[in-house]
Amino acid sequence: MNVDIQFLYLTQPIDGSIIPNGLSERVWRSDALLSRSFSLDGVSAYVLSPINLLQEKEVYEQAELLY
């Protein structure tokens, strides 16, 4: 089984928003991560919600059009 995984280190300030480290201009909503963690080969992590994944894709595609 081939699995593609991307890891991001995140910061969550007091207001609950989620900020990817190194990308401070990208602030995610507090519900961007699913409430439960998932495990793959013994590594446990929280994952982005499907809605947030779609929003990130749209932002990325718009940025590509600008450059």
Residue pairs with C-beta under 8 A, 6 or more apart in sequence:
3 40
5 40
7 45
8 20
8 21
9 20
9 21
9 22
10 18
10 19
10 20
10 21
10 33
11 18
11 19
11 21
12 18
12 19
12 30
13 19
15 30
16 30
17 27
17 28
17 29
17 30
18 27
18 28
18 29
18 30
18 32
18 33
19 26
19 27
19 28
20 26
20 28
26 59
28 52
29 52
31 49
31 52
32 48
32 49
32 52
33 46
33 47
33 48
33 49
33 52
34 46
34 47
34 48
34 49
36 46
37 44
37 45
37 46
37 47
38 44
38 45
38 46
38 47
39 45
48 56
